[in-house]
Amino acid sequence: MKRRPNFNALIAATLITGFALSACGIRGDLKTPPPLWGEDSRSAGQQAKDAADRASKTDIEIQTPESIE
C-alpha cells in the first residue's frame, strides 16, 4: 500500500483545525469554576460575586425574528 505524499500535512492541518475550532463560541468573561473536590481557596467576596453572577445569568433569553405579514 502506497501512502500519499501529502498524508502528514493533511493530518497536521486536521489537528490544527480541530484545536482552532474547539475554542469557537466562547463569549464574555471566563470565570474559574469552583473546585470539584477540596477546599475553595477563593475569598468570601469572590465567592459572593460569582454566586450573584450565576444567579443573574440563569435566565436564557431567546430572541425570535419579527413576523412578516
C-alpha positions in Angstrom: 0.0 0.0 0.0 1.4 3.4 -1.0 0.9 6.5 1.1 0.0 9.8 -0.4 2.9 12.3 -0.3 0.6 14.9 1.5 -0.7 12.5 4.2 1.4 14.0 7.0 0.4 17.5 6.0 -3.3 16.5 5.9 -3.1 15.1 9.4 -1.3 18.2 10.7 -3.9 20.5 9.1 -6.7 18.4 10.5 -5.3 18.6 14.1 -4.6 22.3 13.9 -8.1 23.0 12.6 -9.6 20.9 15.4 -7.7 22.8 18.0 -8.7 26.1 16.5 -12.3 25.3 16.2 -12.5 23.9 19.8 -12.3 27.5 21.2 -15.1 28.9 19.0 -18.3 30.1 20.6 -16.8 31.2 23.9 -18.2 34.6 24.8 -17.8 37.0 27.6 -15.5 36.8 30.6 -14.1 33.4 31.5 -14.5 32.6 35.2 -12.8 30.0 37.2 -15.3 27.4 38.4 -15.3 26.2 42.0 -13.1 23.1 42.6 -14.6 19.7 42.2 -13.0 18.5 45.5 -11.0 20.1 48.2 -11.4 23.5 49.8 -12.4 26.6 47.8 -9.4 29.0 48.1 -11.4 32.0 46.8 -12.1 34.8 49.2 -15.6 35.4 50.5 -16.0 38.4 48.3 -15.1 36.4 45.2 -17.5 33.6 46.2 -20.3 36.1 46.7 -19.7 37.8 43.4 -19.6 34.5 41.5 -22.8 33.4 43.1 -24.5 36.7 42.2 -23.3 36.4 38.6 -24.6 32.9 38.3 -28.0 33.9 39.8 -28.3 36.8 37.4 -27.4 34.8 34.3 -29.6 31.8 34.8 -32.4 33.2 32.6 -32.0 32.2 29.0 -33.0 34.9 26.6 -34.4 33.7 23.3 -34.8 36.3 20.6 -37.3 35.5 17.8 -37.4 37.2 14.5 -40.2 39.6 13.7 -43.1 38.1 11.9 -43.6 39.1 8.3 -47.1 40.0 7.3 
